[in-house]
């Protein structure tokens, strides 16, 4: 993927959690640019940043109509690259994490939306936003989801929208793009350790295959 602008010094990530920054690709006047955005969309009209915790994903079937997403769906789309994603399957009293990737080991590119929120006067900010001040701009994003394909469905009913390369430009420029599940036979999956359940654990152990619990 060709990008313009100054390169970002990205380090390998194995466990990205909501409210953390993720790398996204956005349309620019003369190409595509890479930026780091906070995961969990805060609509421009929001008074409380906490809404972002509820908006880490957007259902592709309704995002164009939902007040939280419709403006971004029309005007502020992005691509979210990743090597894979986690989902959890409940079995008895335990939740077994699974890692999903593409069978050819190619990177995935999720369909995303982004938004720019201006911190209002009197906003209660916590965590990584605690040092922000009224008037500061905070850029956030969300990932679109669709119905799970046959590989993901035994673990979870939803999955990210994975865009093929020939849909990237159309998505970024507001075109009509099918937001269907990725073909099941293009994907692979394996159980991983509950080590990944703790966001502070961000190391290769998170992606190592394990025996089922």
N, C-alpha and C positions, 0 to 999 in steps of 0.2 A: 504494500500500500504506500503510494507516494504521498509525502507530507511536506508542507511548507512551514517556515518559521524556525525558531531556535529549538534544537533538540532538548528533550527533557531527560534528566538523569534517572531513568527508571530502574528499580531493583526488582529481582524476582519476588513475587508474592505467591503464597500458598494458601492464604486464608483471609480473604477480604470480607470485612463485615460492614453492615449498614452504618452510616455516619462517617465512615472513612472515605478518603479520596480515592477515586478510580480514574484511570486514563480513558478518555473518550476522544473520538474524532468528530470534528464538526466541519461544516462547509464554510469556506472563506471566499472572499471575492476572487482570489486567483488560485484556488485549489482546496486542499483539505488541511486542517491544522489539528494538532494534538493539544489537549488541555487536561488538567486534573480537576475533577469536579467531585463534590461531596455526594455520596450515594444516599438518596432519600430526598425526593423532590419536594421543595418548599414552593408552593404557588406564589406568584408575585403579589397576590392580594392577601396572603396570610398574615395574621397578627402574631402568631406563635410558631416558632421554629419547630416545635415538637411534632407538628403535623408531618414532618418529613419521615419520622419513624414509621408512619403508616403507609407511606407512599414510595416504598423501595421498588415496588412492581406496579405495572399498569396492565390491566387486561386488554389485550389487543382488540377484542370484540367491542369494547365500549369506550376506549380511550378518547376517540374523536368526539364523543358527546359529554364526557364527564367534566364538570367545571374545573377540577383540579388539573386536568391534562389537556383539554381541548385546544387551548391557545398554543401550548408547546407542540401538540400534534400537527398543527397547521404551520407553525413558523419556526420551531426550534427542535429539530431532530438531530440525533447523533448516533454514532456507532460505538459499541462498547466491546473492544477485543478481549478475549480470554482464551485460556487453554482448556477450560472445562468449567463445570459447576457442580455444586453439592446439592443433594436432597436427602431427606431422612425418612426411613420407613419404621413405623412403630411395630414392635413385636413384643407382646406382653407388656412388661414394665420398662422396656428399653427402647431407645431410638437409635437405629443403626444408620450411620451416614454412608452414603454412596457417592462416588465421583463419576461424572459422565463426561466423555470426551468424544472427539471424532475418530473414527476407525483409522484414518490415514494420518493421524497425529497433526493435522493442520490446525491452526488457530480457529476458534469460533469468533464470529462477529455478531453480537446481539443488537437488535433494534432498540434504540433508546430515545428518550426525550430529555431535554434540559431546560432549566429555568434560571432566571436571575432574580434574586430576592433582595430587597433593600431593607436593612434592619430598621424597624420603626422605633420611635421614642417609647421608652418604657418596656421594651421587650425583655422577657426573662430568658437569658441565654446561659446555657450550661455546657459542660464538656468542651469539645474542640471549638465551640463558638463563643466561649465565655469571654474571650479577649476582644471580641468584635464590638464596635460602637455604633450608635444610631447613624444612619446614612451609609454605612459600609455595604458593599454589594457582596452577596454570597451566591455562588453558582452551584446548582445541584442537578442531579439527574435521577432518572428511573429507568428500569428495564421492562420492556414489553414482554408479556407472557401469552402463551397459547395453550390449547389442549395438549396433553402429553401424547407422545407417540408410543409405539409398542415397546420400545426400550425403556422409556422413563415411567410409563404407566404403572408397572408393578410396585414402584416406590412412591410416586407422587402423581397427582392428577393434572398438574400444570408443569410447563417448562418454558425457558426463555425462547423468544423468537430468534432463530439463528438465520441470518441472511446470507444467501450465496453471493459471491463476488459480483455477479452481473446485476444485483439489486442494490448495491451500495450507493451508487450515484443517484438513482431514482429515489431512494429513501431519504438521503440527505437533502435533496432539492424539493421535497414535498410531493413526489409523484405517487401514483397508485402502485402499491407493492403488496403481493400476497403475503399475509402474515400467518402462514400455515406451519404446522410442525415440520421440523427437519425429518427426512426419511429415516425410519427406525434402523434400517440396515446400514446407514452411514455412521451410526454411533456405537460406542462401546461403554461398558460400565463395570465398576468393581467396588466392593465394600472397602472402606477405609476405617482407620482407628477413630475412636471417640476423642482422640487428641484434638481433632479439628473442632470439637464442640466449644472450645475455649478460644475466643477471638485473639487473645494474647499469644496463642501458639501459631506462629507463622513461619514454618520451616518444612523441609522436605518430608518429614514424618507424616504430615497431614495427607499426603497423596499416596503413601505406600499401601499396597493391597494387604488385607488381613483376612483371616477366616471369619465366617459369619458368627455373630454372637448367638 
